[in-house]
Amino acid sequence: MPFQPGNLEGKKGLGSKKPRIITQNLISLLNEVDTSDVPKVRRFCEALLAKALEGDVAAMNAVMDRVEGKVPQQIQGDPDNPLVIERVMREIIDPSQKTNPLPDARDPRAA
């Protein structure tokens, strides 16, 4: 069947989102209180911290990402193919007024 106008299937982020069943169930389970009146989420965090303190690098990273935030990744090219940064400008103009055309960004005199 050909694509029908208005069909949002295949376009991620559009249309009705499916419920995140696993996430909803995990949140529900973590909010429960165990037999010793301690919330499961508290025990979960304590177990994660204990693993990190034992030297588990994955647990350390999980704790640090939550506490400090994820470390930003540097954007870089390689020596043979360096990154080229271009500036894109959007300007709203009044078409009824005569204006000079925008300078060509590649023209070194345009700066």
Contact map, one row per residue, 1 for C-alpha under 8 A:
111000000000000000000000000000000000000000000000000000000000000000000000000000000000000000000000000000000000000
111100000000000000000000000000000000000000000000000000000000000000000000000000000000000000000000000000000000000
111110100000000000000000000000000000000000000000000000000000000000000000000000000000000000000000000000000000000
011111100000000000000000000000000000000000000000000000000000000000000000000000000000000000000000000000000000000
001111100000000000000000000000000000000000000000000000000000000000000000000000000000000000000000000000000000000
000111110000000000000000000000000000000000000000000000000000000000000000000000000000000000000000000000000000000
001111111000000000000000000000000000000000000000000000000000000000000000000000000000000000000000000000000000000
000001111110011000000000000000000000000000000000000000000000000000000000000000000000000000000000000000000000000
000000111111001000000000000000000000000000000000000000000000000000000000000000000000000000000000000000000000000
000000011111000000000000000000000000000000000000000000000000000000000000000000000000000000000000000000000000000
000000011111110000000000000000000000000000000000000000000000000000000000000000000000000000000000000000000000000
000000001111110000000000000000000000000000000000000000000000000000000000000000000000000000000000000000000000000
000000000011111010000000000000000000000000000000000000000000000000000000000000000000000000000000000000000000000
000000010011111110000000000000000000000000000000000000000000000000000000000000000000000000000000000000000000000
000000011000111110000000000000000000000000000000000000000000000000000000000000000000000000000000000000000000000
000000000000011111000000000000000000000000000000000000000000000000000000000000000000000000000000000000000000000
000000000000111111100000000000000000000000000000000000000000000000000000000000000000000000000000000000000000000
000000000000000111110000000000000000000000000000000000000000000000000000000000000000000000000000000000000000000
000000000000000011111000000000000000000000000000000000000000000000000000000000000000000000000000000000000000000
000000000000000001111111000000000000000000000000000000000000000000000000000000000000000000000000000000000000000
000000000000000000111111100000000000000000000000000000000000000000000000000000000000000000000000000000000000000
000000000000000000011111110000000000000000000000000000000000000000000000000000000000000000000000000000000000000
000000000000000000011111111000000000000000000000000000000000000000000000000000000000000000000000000000000000000
000000000000000000011111111100000000000000000000000000000000000000000000000000000000000000000000000000000000000
000000000000000000001111111110000000000000000000000000000000000000000000000000000000000000000000000000000000000
000000000000000000000111111111000000000000000000000000000000000000000000000000000000000000000000000000000000000
000000000000000000000011111111100000000000000000000000000000000000000000000000000000000000000000000000000000000
000000000000000000000001111111110000000000000000000000000000000000000000000000000000000000000000000000000000000
000000000000000000000000111111110000000100000000000000000000000000000000000000000000000000000000000000000000000
000000000000000000000000011111111000001110010000000000000000000000000000000000000000000000000000000000000000000
000000000000000000000000001111111000001110000000000000000000000000000000000000000000000000000000000000000000000
000000000000000000000000000111111100001110000000000000000000000000000000000000000000000000000000000000000000000
000000000000000000000000000001111111111100000000000000000000000000000000000000000000000000000000000000000000000
000000000000000000000000000000011111111100000000000000000000000000000000000000000000000000000000000000000000000
000000000000000000000000000000001111110000000000000000000000000000000000000000000000000000000000000000000000000
000000000000000000000000000000001111110000000000000000000000000000000000000000000000000000000000000000000000000
000000000000000000000000000000001111111000000000000000000000000000000000000000000000000000000000000000000000000
000000000000000000000000000000001111111101100000000000000000000000000000000000000000000000000000000000000000000
000000000000000000000000000001111100111111100000000000000000000000000000000000000000000000000000000000000000000
000000000000000000000000000011111100011111110000000000000000000000000000000000000000000000000000000000000000000
000000000000000000000000000001110000001111111000000000000000000000000000000000000000000000000000000000000000000
000000000000000000000000000000000000011111111100000000000000000000000000000000000000000000000000000000000000000
000000000000000000000000000000000000011111111110000000000000000000000000000000000000000000000000000000000000000
000000000000000000000000000001000000000111111111000000000000000000000000000000000000000000000000000000000000000
000000000000000000000000000000000000000011111111100000000000000000000000000000000000000000000000000000000000000
000000000000000000000000000000000000000001111111110000000000000000000000000000000000000000000000000000000000000
000000000000000000000000000000000000000000111111111000000000000000000000000000000000000000000000000000000000000
000000000000000000000000000000000000000000011111111100000010001000000000000000000000000000000000000000000000000
000000000000000000000000000000000000000000001111111110000011001000000000000000000000000000000000000000000000000
000000000000000000000000000000000000000000000111111111000000000000000000000000000000000000000000000000000000000
000000000000000000000000000000000000000000000011111111110011000000000000000000000000000000000000000000000000000
000000000000000000000000000000000000000000000001111111111111001000000000000000000000000000000000000000000000000
000000000000000000000000000000000000000000000000111111110001000000000000000000000000000000000000000000000000000
000000000000000000000000000000000000000000000000011111110000000000000000000000000000000000000000000000000000000
000000000000000000000000000000000000000000000000001111111001000000000000000000000000000000000000000000000000000
000000000000000000000000000000000000000000000000001111111111000000000000000000000000000000000000000000000000000
000000000000000000000000000000000000000000000000000100111111100000000000000000000000000000000000000000000000000
000000000000000000000000000000000000000000000000000100011111110000000000000000000000000000000000000000000000000
000000000000000000000000000000000000000000000001101100011111111000000000000000000000000000000000000000000000000
000000000000000000000000000000000000000000000000101110111111111100000000000000000000000000000000000000000000000
000000000000000000000000000000000000000000000000000000001111111110000000000000000000000000000000000000000000000
000000000000000000000000000000000000000000000000000000000111111111000000000000000000000000000000000000000000000
000000000000000000000000000000000000000000000001100100000011111111100000000000000000000000000000000000000000000
000000000000000000000000000000000000000000000000000000000001111111111100000000000000000000000000000000000000000
000000000000000000000000000000000000000000000000000000000000111111111110000000000000000000000000000000000000000
000000000000000000000000000000000000000000000000000000000000011111111100000000000000000000000000000000000000000
000000000000000000000000000000000000000000000000000000000000001111111000000000000000000000000000000000000000000
000000000000000000000000000000000000000000000000000000000000000111111100000000000000000000000000000000000000000
000000000000000000000000000000000000000000000000000000000000000111111110000000000000000000000000000000000000000
000000000000000000000000000000000000000000000000000000000000000111011111000000000000000000000000000000000000000
000000000000000000000000000000000000000000000000000000000000000010001111100000000000000000000000000000000000000
000000000000000000000000000000000000000000000000000000000000000000000111110000000000000000000000000000000000000
000000000000000000000000000000000000000000000000000000000000000000000011111000000000000000000000000000000000000
000000000000000000000000000000000000000000000000000000000000000000000001111100000000000000000000000000000000000
000000000000000000000000000000000000000000000000000000000000000000000000111110000000000000000000000000000000000
000000000000000000000000000000000000000000000000000000000000000000000000011111000110000000000000000000000000000
000000000000000000000000000000000000000000000000000000000000000000000000001111101110000000000000000000000000000
000000000000000000000000000000000000000000000000000000000000000000000000000111111110000000000000000000000000000
000000000000000000000000000000000000000000000000000000000000000000000000000011111100000000000000000000000000000
000000000000000000000000000000000000000000000000000000000000000000000000000001111100000000000000000000000000000
000000000000000000000000000000000000000000000000000000000000000000000000000011111110000000000000000000000000000
000000000000000000000000000000000000000000000000000000000000000000000000000111111111000000000000000000000000000
000000000000000000000000000000000000000000000000000000000000000000000000000111001111100000000000000000000000000
000000000000000000000000000000000000000000000000000000000000000000000000000000000111110000000000000000000000000
000000000000000000000000000000000000000000000000000000000000000000000000000000000011111000000000000000000000000
000000000000000000000000000000000000000000000000000000000000000000000000000000000001111100000000000000000000000
000000000000000000000000000000000000000000000000000000000000000000000000000000000000111110000000000000000000000
000000000000000000000000000000000000000000000000000000000000000000000000000000000000011111000000000000000000000
000000000000000000000000000000000000000000000000000000000000000000000000000000000000001111100000000000000000000
000000000000000000000000000000000000000000000000000000000000000000000000000000000000000111110000000000000000000
000000000000000000000000000000000000000000000000000000000000000000000000000000000000000011111000000000000000000
000000000000000000000000000000000000000000000000000000000000000000000000000000000000000001111100000000000000000
000000000000000000000000000000000000000000000000000000000000000000000000000000000000000000111110000000000000000
000000000000000000000000000000000000000000000000000000000000000000000000000000000000000000011111100000000000000
000000000000000000000000000000000000000000000000000000000000000000000000000000000000000000001111110000000000000
000000000000000000000000000000000000000000000000000000000000000000000000000000000000000000000111110000000000000
000000000000000000000000000000000000000000000000000000000000000000000000000000000000000000000111111000000000000
000000000000000000000000000000000000000000000000000000000000000000000000000000000000000000000011111100000000000
000000000000000000000000000000000000000000000000000000000000000000000000000000000000000000000000111110000000000
000000000000000000000000000000000000000000000000000000000000000000000000000000000000000000000000011111000000000
000000000000000000000000000000000000000000000000000000000000000000000000000000000000000000000000001111100000000
000000000000000000000000000000000000000000000000000000000000000000000000000000000000000000000000000111110000000
000000000000000000000000000000000000000000000000000000000000000000000000000000000000000000000000000011111010010
000000000000000000000000000000000000000000000000000000000000000000000000000000000000000000000000000001111110010
000000000000000000000000000000000000000000000000000000000000000000000000000000000000000000000000000000111111011
000000000000000000000000000000000000000000000000000000000000000000000000000000000000000000000000000000011111010
000000000000000000000000000000000000000000000000000000000000000000000000000000000000000000000000000000111111110
000000000000000000000000000000000000000000000000000000000000000000000000000000000000000000000000000000001111111
000000000000000000000000000000000000000000000000000000000000000000000000000000000000000000000000000000000011111
000000000000000000000000000000000000000000000000000000000000000000000000000000000000000000000000000000111111111
000000000000000000000000000000000000000000000000000000000000000000000000000000000000000000000000000000001001111
